[in-house]
Amino acid sequence: MSKNELVRLIEKKRSELIQVASTNGLTSSAAIRYSQELDHLLNTYNRKYTQTSKTY
């Protein structure tokens, strides 16, 4: 999956989450599911496309 595709999926999932949460509430099972899916996409993006520098 390309970076642009992943960003597009993140934006789509974020929009879906906002819609579901405004309709059903933040603690609804649908909103939680969408939130978890968004978390997964964001974690994938961070793992693939961000540099982490660890300084101790």
N, CA, C and O atoms as a Tripos MOL2 file, in Angstrom:
@<TRIPOS>MOLECULE
protein
  224   223    56     0     0
PROTEIN
NO_CHARGES

@<TRIPOS>ATOM
      1 N           0.8540   -1.1790    0.0000 N.3       1 MET1
      2 CA          0.0000    0.0000    0.0000 C.3       1 MET1
      3 C           0.8990    1.2400    0.0000 C.2       1 MET1
      4 O           1.8430    1.3390    0.7840 O.2       1 MET1
      5 N           0.5920    2.1670   -0.8790 N.am      2 SER2
      6 CA          1.3980    3.3860   -0.9570 C.3       2 SER2
      7 C           1.0320    4.3520    0.1640 C.2       2 SER2
      8 O          -0.0080    4.2250    0.8100 O.2       2 SER2
      9 N           1.9150    5.3140    0.3730 N.am      3 LYS3
     10 CA          1.6890    6.3170    1.4040 C.3       3 LYS3
     11 C           0.4050    7.0950    1.1240 C.2       3 LYS3
     12 O          -0.3780    7.3440    2.0400 O.2       3 LYS3
     13 N           0.1840    7.4810   -0.1320 N.am      4 ASN4
     14 CA         -1.0250    8.2380   -0.4840 C.3       4 ASN4
     15 C          -2.2950    7.4310   -0.2410 C.2       4 ASN4
     16 O          -3.2960    7.9700    0.2290 O.2       4 ASN4
     17 N          -2.2550    6.1460   -0.5600 N.am      5 GLU5
     18 CA         -3.4150    5.2900   -0.3040 C.3       5 GLU5
     19 C          -3.7010    5.1870    1.1900 C.2       5 GLU5
     20 O          -4.8550    5.2420    1.6160 O.2       5 GLU5
     21 N          -2.6550    5.0400    1.9680 N.am      6 LEU6
     22 CA         -2.8230    4.9240    3.4120 C.3       6 LEU6
     23 C          -3.3760    6.2150    4.0040 C.2       6 LEU6
     24 O          -4.2520    6.1690    4.8680 O.2       6 LEU6
     25 N          -2.8800    7.3580    3.5560 N.am      7 VAL7
     26 CA         -3.3910    8.6460    4.0270 C.3       7 VAL7
     27 C          -4.8600    8.8010    3.6440 C.2       7 VAL7
     28 O          -5.6600    9.2960    4.4380 O.2       7 VAL7
     29 N          -5.2120    8.3860    2.4500 N.am      8 ARG8
     30 CA         -6.6060    8.4620    2.0070 C.3       8 ARG8
     31 C          -7.5010    7.5810    2.8870 C.2       8 ARG8
     32 O          -8.5990    7.9930    3.2620 O.2       8 ARG8
     33 N          -7.0430    6.3880    3.2100 N.am      9 LEU9
     34 CA         -7.8160    5.5000    4.0890 C.3       9 LEU9
     35 C          -7.9630    6.0840    5.4860 C.2       9 LEU9
     36 O          -9.0260    5.9800    6.0980 O.2       9 LEU9
     37 N          -6.8970    6.7000    5.9910 N.am     10 ILE10
     38 CA         -6.9530    7.3300    7.3120 C.3      10 ILE10
     39 C          -7.9820    8.4480    7.3180 C.2      10 ILE10
     40 O          -8.7970    8.5380    8.2370 O.2      10 ILE10
     41 N          -7.9530    9.2940    6.3080 N.am     11 GLU11
     42 CA         -8.9070   10.4040    6.2270 C.3      11 GLU11
     43 C         -10.3430    9.8990    6.1110 C.2      11 GLU11
     44 O         -11.2530   10.4540    6.7270 O.2      11 GLU11
     45 N         -10.5420    8.8500    5.3250 N.am     12 LYS12
     46 CA        -11.8810    8.2740    5.1590 C.3      12 LYS12
     47 C         -12.3730    7.6830    6.4800 C.2      12 LYS12
     48 O         -13.5170    7.9080    6.8740 O.2      12 LYS12
     49 N         -11.5170    6.9360    7.1550 N.am     13 LYS13
     50 CA        -11.9090    6.3050    8.4200 C.3      13 LYS13
     51 C         -12.1790    7.3530    9.4890 C.2      13 LYS13
     52 O         -13.1010    7.1950   10.2890 O.2      13 LYS13
     53 N         -11.3830    8.4280    9.5130 N.am     14 ARG14
     54 CA        -11.5980    9.5080   10.4820 C.3      14 ARG14
     55 C         -12.9560   10.1630   10.2530 C.2      14 ARG14
     56 O         -13.6860   10.4490   11.2020 O.2      14 ARG14
     57 N         -13.2860   10.3960    8.9930 N.am     15 SER15
     58 CA        -14.5760   10.9870    8.6510 C.3      15 SER15
     59 C         -15.7280   10.0670    9.0560 C.2      15 SER15
     60 O         -16.7390   10.5270    9.5850 O.2      15 SER15
     61 N         -15.5700    8.7750    8.8050 N.am     16 GLU16
     62 CA        -16.5990    7.8010    9.1840 C.3      16 GLU16
     63 C         -16.7630    7.7740   10.7040 C.2      16 GLU16
     64 O         -17.8850    7.7160   11.2080 O.2      16 GLU16
     65 N         -15.6570    7.8140   11.4240 N.am     17 LEU17
     66 CA        -15.7130    7.8110   12.8880 C.3      17 LEU17
     67 C         -16.4640    9.0260   13.4100 C.2      17 LEU17
     68 O         -17.3060    8.9050   14.3000 O.2      17 LEU17
     69 N         -16.1650   10.1880   12.8620 N.am     18 ILE18
     70 CA        -16.8530   11.4040   13.2950 C.3      18 ILE18
     71 C         -18.3470   11.2880   13.0510 C.2      18 ILE18
     72 O         -19.1490   11.6620   13.9070 O.2      18 ILE18
     73 N         -18.7260   10.7750   11.8950 N.am     19 GLN19
     74 CA        -20.1440   10.6260   11.5670 C.3      19 GLN19
     75 C         -20.8380    9.6500   12.5140 C.2      19 GLN19
     76 O         -21.9110    9.9480   13.0380 O.2      19 GLN19
     77 N         -20.2360    8.4980   12.7310 N.am     20 VAL20
     78 CA        -20.8260    7.4770   13.5980 C.3      20 VAL20
     79 C         -20.9080    7.9800   15.0390 C.2      20 VAL20
     80 O         -21.9160    7.7740   15.7150 O.2      20 VAL20
     81 N         -19.8490    8.6360   15.5050 N.am     21 ALA21
     82 CA        -19.8320    9.1270   16.8900 C.3      21 ALA21
     83 C         -20.8620   10.2280   17.1000 C.2      21 ALA21
     84 O         -21.4770   10.3020   18.1630 O.2      21 ALA21
     85 N         -21.0570   11.0790   16.1050 N.am     22 SER22
     86 CA        -22.0490   12.1470   16.2670 C.3      22 SER22
     87 C         -23.4680   11.5980   16.2080 C.2      22 SER22
     88 O         -24.3850   12.1840   16.7820 O.2      22 SER22
     89 N         -23.6490   10.4940   15.5300 N.am     23 THR23
     90 CA        -24.9700    9.8750   15.4400 C.3      23 THR23
     91 C         -25.2640    8.9670   16.6290 C.2      23 THR23
     92 O         -26.3510    9.0160   17.2050 O.2      23 THR23
     93 N         -24.2850    8.1370   16.9900 N.am     24 ASN24
     94 CA        -24.5150    7.0870   17.9870 C.3      24 ASN24
     95 C         -23.8270    7.3180   19.3270 C.2      24 ASN24
     96 O         -24.0790    6.5880   20.2850 O.2      24 ASN24
     97 N         -22.9670    8.3220   19.4040 N.am     25 GLY25
     98 CA        -22.2250    8.5720   20.6410 C.3      25 GLY25
     99 C         -20.8390    7.9500   20.5940 C.2      25 GLY25
    100 O         -20.6050    6.9560   19.9070 O.2      25 GLY25
    101 N         -19.9320    8.5540   21.3380 N.am     26 LEU26
    102 CA        -18.5360    8.0990   21.3320 C.3      26 LEU26
    103 C         -18.3480    6.7060   21.9170 C.2      26 LEU26
    104 O         -17.3930    6.0090   21.5720 O.2      26 LEU26
    105 N         -19.2460    6.3000   22.7930 N.am     27 THR27
    106 CA        -19.0690    4.9950   23.4380 C.3      27 THR27
    107 C         -19.8900    3.8900   22.7810 C.2      27 THR27
    108 O         -19.9650    2.7770   23.3020 O.2      27 THR27
    109 N         -20.5050    4.1920   21.6400 N.am     28 SER28
    110 CA        -21.2610    3.1440   20.9420 C.3      28 SER28
    111 C         -20.3040    2.0950   20.3920 C.2      28 SER28
    112 O         -19.1340    2.3850   20.1410 O.2      28 SER28
    113 N         -20.7960    0.8890   20.2070 N.am     29 SER29
    114 CA        -19.9360   -0.1860   19.7020 C.3      29 SER29
    115 C         -19.4070    0.1500   18.3070 C.2      29 SER29
    116 O         -18.2710   -0.1930   17.9810 O.2      29 SER29
    117 N         -20.2060    0.8070   17.4940 N.am     30 ALA30
    118 CA        -19.7570    1.1830   16.1500 C.3      30 ALA30
    119 C         -18.6280    2.2070   16.2200 C.2      30 ALA30
    120 O         -17.6430    2.0880   15.4920 O.2      30 ALA30
    121 N         -18.7570    3.2090   17.0840 N.am     31 ALA31
    122 CA        -17.7210    4.2270   17.2170 C.3      31 ALA31
    123 C         -16.4210    3.6160   17.7480 C.2      31 ALA31
    124 O         -15.3320    3.9840   17.3060 O.2      31 ALA31
    125 N         -16.5350    2.7080   18.6720 N.am     32 ILE32
    126 CA        -15.3480    2.0430   19.2050 C.3      32 ILE32
    127 C         -14.6570    1.2240   18.1170 C.2      32 ILE32
    128 O         -13.4310    1.2410   18.0060 O.2      32 ILE32
    129 N         -15.4400    0.5140   17.3200 N.am     33 ARG33
    130 CA        -14.8800   -0.2810   16.2300 C.3      33 ARG33
    131 C         -14.1610    0.6160   15.2200 C.2      33 ARG33
    132 O         -13.0420    0.3130   14.8060 O.2      33 ARG33
    133 N         -14.8010    1.7180   14.8260 N.am     34 TYR34
    134 CA        -14.1810    2.6460   13.8780 C.3      34 TYR34
    135 C         -12.9170    3.2520   14.4720 C.2      34 TYR34
    136 O         -11.9250    3.4330   13.7660 O.2      34 TYR34
    137 N         -12.9440    3.5640   15.7480 N.am     35 SER35
    138 CA        -11.7850    4.1300   16.4220 C.3      35 SER35
    139 C         -10.6200    3.1450   16.4180 C.2      35 SER35
    140 O          -9.4740    3.5350   16.1940 O.2      35 SER35
    141 N         -10.9080    1.8930   16.6600 N.am     36 GLN36
    142 CA         -9.8690    0.8710   16.6560 C.3      36 GLN36
    143 C          -9.2960    0.6930   15.2490 C.2      36 GLN36
    144 O          -8.0900    0.5150   15.0810 O.2      36 GLN36
    145 N         -10.1660    0.7420   14.2460 N.am     37 GLU37
    146 CA         -9.7030    0.6270   12.8630 C.3      37 GLU37
    147 C          -8.8160    1.8230   12.4980 C.2      37 GLU37
    148 O          -7.7960    1.6620   11.8280 O.2      37 GLU37
    149 N          -9.2100    3.0170   12.9410 N.am     38 LEU38
    150 CA         -8.4070    4.2090   12.6990 C.3      38 LEU38
    151 C          -7.0610    4.0930   13.4190 C.2      38 LEU38
    152 O          -6.0250    4.4360   12.8500 O.2      38 LEU38
    153 N          -7.0680    3.6190   14.6500 N.am     39 ASP39
    154 CA         -5.8210    3.4140   15.3920 C.3      39 ASP39
    155 C          -4.8830    2.4920   14.6290 C.2      39 ASP39
    156 O          -3.6850    2.7590   14.5380 O.2      39 ASP39
    157 N          -5.4130    1.4220   14.0870 N.am     40 HIS40
    158 CA         -4.6100    0.4690   13.3280 C.3      40 HIS40
    159 C          -3.9700    1.1440   12.1080 C.2      40 HIS40
    160 O          -2.7830    0.9600   11.8380 O.2      40 HIS40
    161 N          -4.7680    1.9220   11.3810 N.am     41 LEU41
    162 CA         -4.2430    2.6230   10.2100 C.3      41 LEU41
    163 C          -3.1670    3.6320   10.6030 C.2      41 LEU41
    164 O          -2.1400    3.7370    9.9330 O.2      41 LEU41
    165 N          -3.3980    4.3700   11.6810 N.am     42 LEU42
    166 CA         -2.4170    5.3530   12.1420 C.3      42 LEU42
    167 C          -1.1310    4.6730   12.6060 C.2      42 LEU42
    168 O          -0.0370    5.1680   12.3370 O.2      42 LEU42
    169 N          -1.2560    3.5610   13.2920 N.am     43 ASN43
    170 CA         -0.0680    2.8160   13.7300 C.3      43 ASN43
    171 C           0.7210    2.3040   12.5290 C.2      43 ASN43
    172 O           1.9510    2.3420   12.5270 O.2      43 ASN43
    173 N           0.0180    1.8300   11.5160 N.am     44 THR44
    174 CA          0.6710    1.3700   10.2890 C.3      44 THR44
    175 C           1.4250    2.5170    9.6320 C.2      44 THR44
    176 O           2.5730    2.3590    9.2160 O.2      44 THR44
    177 N           0.7750    3.6670    9.5440 N.am     45 TYR45
    178 CA          1.4220    4.8450    8.9540 C.3      45 TYR45
    179 C           2.6820    5.2130    9.7400 C.2      45 TYR45
    180 O           3.7440    5.4310    9.1570 O.2      45 TYR45
    181 N           2.5570    5.2780   11.0490 N.am     46 ASN46
    182 CA          3.6960    5.6520   11.8890 C.3      46 ASN46
    183 C           4.8480    4.6630   11.7570 C.2      46 ASN46
    184 O           6.0110    5.0630   11.7000 O.2      46 ASN46
    185 N           4.5300    3.3830   11.7080 N.am     47 ARG47
    186 CA          5.5550    2.3630   11.5790 C.3      47 ARG47
    187 C           6.2970    2.4820   10.2420 C.2      47 ARG47
    188 O           7.5160    2.3170   10.1850 O.2      47 ARG47
    189 N           5.5520    2.7680    9.1720 N.am     48 LYS48
    190 CA          6.1500    2.7750    7.8410 C.3      48 LYS48
    191 C           6.7860    4.1040    7.4550 C.2      48 LYS48
    192 O           7.8020    4.1200    6.7610 O.2      48 LYS48
    193 N           6.2070    5.2160    7.8920 N.am     49 TYR49
    194 CA          6.5710    6.4920    7.2910 C.3      49 TYR49
    195 C           7.0890    7.5530    8.2470 C.2      49 TYR49
    196 O           7.3180    8.6870    7.8250 O.2      49 TYR49
    197 N           7.2760    7.2380    9.4790 N.am     50 THR50
    198 CA          7.8530    8.2400   10.3870 C.3      50 THR50
    199 C           9.1370    7.6960   10.9720 C.2      50 THR50
    200 O           9.2680    6.5020   11.2420 O.2      50 THR50
    201 N          10.0580    8.5810   11.1560 N.am     51 GLN51
    202 CA         11.3400    8.2240   11.7720 C.3      51 GLN51
    203 C          11.2280    8.4790   13.2700 C.2      51 GLN51
    204 O          10.7980    9.5500   13.6960 O.2      51 GLN51
    205 N          11.6030    7.5230   14.0330 N.am     52 THR52
    206 CA         11.6240    7.7230   15.4810 C.3      52 THR52
    207 C          13.0640    7.7200   15.9270 C.2      52 THR52
    208 O          13.8210    6.7900   15.6470 O.2      52 THR52
    209 N          13.4230    8.7570   16.6130 N.am     53 SER53
    210 CA         14.7780    8.8090   17.1580 C.3      53 SER53
    211 C          14.6650    8.6220   18.6580 C.2      53 SER53
    212 O          13.9540    9.3510   19.3490 O.2      53 SER53
    213 N          15.3760    7.6410   19.1320 N.am     54 LYS54
    214 CA         15.3460    7.3560   20.5650 C.3      54 LYS54
    215 C          16.6140    7.8970   21.1840 C.2      54 LYS54
    216 O          17.7250    7.4800   20.8570 O.2      54 LYS54
    217 N          16.4150    8.8300   22.0820 N.am     55 THR55
    218 CA         17.5580    9.3780   22.7970 C.3      55 THR55
    219 C          17.3980    9.0410   24.2710 C.2      55 THR55
    220 O          16.3350    9.2290   24.8630 O.2      55 THR55
    221 N          18.4620    8.5490   24.8340 N.am     56 TYR56
    222 CA         18.4120    8.1510   26.2390 C.3      56 TYR56
    223 C          19.4000    8.9430   27.0330 C.2      56 TYR56
    224 O          19.5110    8.7550   28.2440 O.2      56 TYR56
@<TRIPOS>BOND
     1     1     2 1
     2     2     3 1
     3     3     4 2
     4     3     5 am
     5     5     6 1
     6     6     7 1
     7     7     8 2
     8     7     9 am
     9     9    10 1
    10    10    11 1
    11    11    12 2
    12    11    13 am
    13    13    14 1
    14    14    15 1
    15    15    16 2
    16    15    17 am
    17    17    18 1
    18    18    19 1
    19    19    20 2
    20    19    21 am
    21    21    22 1
    22    22    23 1
    23    23    24 2
    24    23    25 am
    25    25    26 1
    26    26    27 1
    27    27    28 2
    28    27    29 am
    29    29    30 1
    30    30    31 1
    31    31    32 2
    32    31    33 am
    33    33    34 1
    34    34    35 1
    35    35    36 2
    36    35    37 am
    37    37    38 1
    38    38    39 1
    39    39    40 2
    40    39    41 am
    41    41    42 1
    42    42    43 1
    43    43    44 2
    44    43    45 am
    45    45    46 1
    46    46    47 1
    47    47    48 2
    48    47    49 am
    49    49    50 1
    50    50    51 1
    51    51    52 2
    52    51    53 am
    53    53    54 1
    54    54    55 1
    55    55    56 2
    56    55    57 am
    57    57    58 1
    58    58    59 1
    59    59    60 2
    60    59    61 am
    61    61    62 1
    62    62    63 1
    63    63    64 2
    64    63    65 am
    65    65    66 1
    66    66    67 1
    67    67    68 2
    68    67    69 am
    69    69    70 1
    70    70    71 1
    71    71    72 2
    72    71    73 am
    73    73    74 1
    74    74    75 1
    75    75    76 2
    76    75    77 am
    77    77    78 1
    78    78    79 1
    79    79    80 2
    80    79    81 am
    81    81    82 1
    82    82    83 1
    83    83    84 2
    84    83    85 am
    85    85    86 1
    86    86    87 1
    87    87    88 2
    88    87    89 am
    89    89    90 1
    90    90    91 1
    91    91    92 2
    92    91    93 am
    93    93    94 1
    94    94    95 1
    95    95    96 2
    96    95    97 am
    97    97    98 1
    98    98    99 1
    99    99   100 2
   100    99   101 am
   101   101   102 1
   102   102   103 1
   103   103   104 2
   104   103   105 am
   105   105   106 1
   106   106   107 1
   107   107   108 2
   108   107   109 am
   109   109   110 1
   110   110   111 1
   111   111   112 2
   112   111   113 am
   113   113   114 1
   114   114   115 1
   115   115   116 2
   116   115   117 am
   117   117   118 1
   118   118   119 1
   119   119   120 2
   120   119   121 am
   121   121   122 1
   122   122   123 1
   123   123   124 2
   124   123   125 am
   125   125   126 1
   126   126   127 1
   127   127   128 2
   128   127   129 am
   129   129   130 1
   130   130   131 1
   131   131   132 2
   132   131   133 am
   133   133   134 1
   134   134   135 1
   135   135   136 2
   136   135   137 am
   137   137   138 1
   138   138   139 1
   139   139   140 2
   140   139   141 am
   141   141   142 1
   142   142   143 1
   143   143   144 2
   144   143   145 am
   145   145   146 1
   146   146   147 1
   147   147   148 2
   148   147   149 am
   149   149   150 1
   150   150   151 1
   151   151   152 2
   152   151   153 am
   153   153   154 1
   154   154   155 1
   155   155   156 2
   156   155   157 am
   157   157   158 1
   158   158   159 1
   159   159   160 2
   160   159   161 am
   161   161   162 1
   162   162   163 1
   163   163   164 2
   164   163   165 am
   165   165   166 1
   166   166   167 1
   167   167   168 2
   168   167   169 am
   169   169   170 1
   170   170   171 1
   171   171   172 2
   172   171   173 am
   173   173   174 1
   174   174   175 1
   175   175   176 2
   176   175   177 am
   177   177   178 1
   178   178   179 1
   179   179   180 2
   180   179   181 am
   181   181   182 1
   182   182   183 1
   183   183   184 2
   184   183   185 am
   185   185   186 1
   186   186   187 1
   187   187   188 2
   188   187   189 am
   189   189   190 1
   190   190   191 1
   191   191   192 2
   192   191   193 am
   193   193   194 1
   194   194   195 1
   195   195   196 2
   196   195   197 am
   197   197   198 1
   198   198   199 1
   199   199   200 2
   200   199   201 am
   201   201   202 1
   202   202   203 1
   203   203   204 2
   204   203   205 am
   205   205   206 1
   206   206   207 1
   207   207   208 2
   208   207   209 am
   209   209   210 1
   210   210   211 1
   211   211   212 2
   212   211   213 am
   213   213   214 1
   214   214   215 1
   215   215   216 2
   216   215   217 am
   217   217   218 1
   218   218   219 1
   219   219   220 2
   220   219   221 am
   221   221   222 1
   222   222   223 1
   223   223   224 2
@<TRIPOS>SUBSTRUCTURE
     1 MET1         2 RESIDUE 1 A MET
     2 SER2         6 RESIDUE 1 A SER
     3 LYS3        10 RESIDUE 1 A LYS
     4 ASN4        14 RESIDUE 1 A ASN
     5 GLU5        18 RESIDUE 1 A GLU
     6 LEU6        22 RESIDUE 1 A LEU
     7 VAL7        26 RESIDUE 1 A VAL
     8 ARG8        30 RESIDUE 1 A ARG
     9 LEU9        34 RESIDUE 1 A LEU
    10 ILE10       38 RESIDUE 1 A ILE
    11 GLU11       42 RESIDUE 1 A GLU
    12 LYS12       46 RESIDUE 1 A LYS
    13 LYS13       50 RESIDUE 1 A LYS
    14 ARG14       54 RESIDUE 1 A ARG
    15 SER15       58 RESIDUE 1 A SER
    16 GLU16       62 RESIDUE 1 A GLU
    17 LEU17       66 RESIDUE 1 A LEU
    18 ILE18       70 RESIDUE 1 A ILE
    19 GLN19       74 RESIDUE 1 A GLN
    20 VAL20       78 RESIDUE 1 A VAL
    21 ALA21       82 RESIDUE 1 A ALA
    22 SER22       86 RESIDUE 1 A SER
    23 THR23       90 RESIDUE 1 A THR
    24 ASN24       94 RESIDUE 1 A ASN
    25 GLY25       98 RESIDUE 1 A GLY
    26 LEU26      102 RESIDUE 1 A LEU
    27 THR27      106 RESIDUE 1 A THR
    28 SER28      110 RESIDUE 1 A SER
    29 SER29      114 RESIDUE 1 A SER
    30 ALA30      118 RESIDUE 1 A ALA
    31 ALA31      122 RESIDUE 1 A ALA
    32 ILE32      126 RESIDUE 1 A ILE
    33 ARG33      130 RESIDUE 1 A ARG
    34 TYR34      134 RESIDUE 1 A TYR
    35 SER35      138 RESIDUE 1 A SER
    36 GLN36      142 RESIDUE 1 A GLN
    37 GLU37      146 RESIDUE 1 A GLU
    38 LEU38      150 RESIDUE 1 A LEU
    39 ASP39      154 RESIDUE 1 A ASP
    40 HIS40      158 RESIDUE 1 A HIS
    41 LEU41      162 RESIDUE 1 A LEU
    42 LEU42      166 RESIDUE 1 A LEU
    43 ASN43      170 RESIDUE 1 A ASN
    44 THR44      174 RESIDUE 1 A THR
    45 TYR45      178 RESIDUE 1 A TYR
    46 ASN46      182 RESIDUE 1 A ASN
    47 ARG47      186 RESIDUE 1 A ARG
    48 LYS48      190 RESIDUE 1 A LYS
    49 TYR49      194 RESIDUE 1 A TYR
    50 THR50      198 RESIDUE 1 A THR
    51 GLN51      202 RESIDUE 1 A GLN
    52 THR52      206 RESIDUE 1 A THR
    53 SER53      210 RESIDUE 1 A SER
    54 LYS54      214 RESIDUE 1 A LYS
    55 THR55      218 RESIDUE 1 A THR
    56 TYR56      222 RESIDUE 1 A TYR
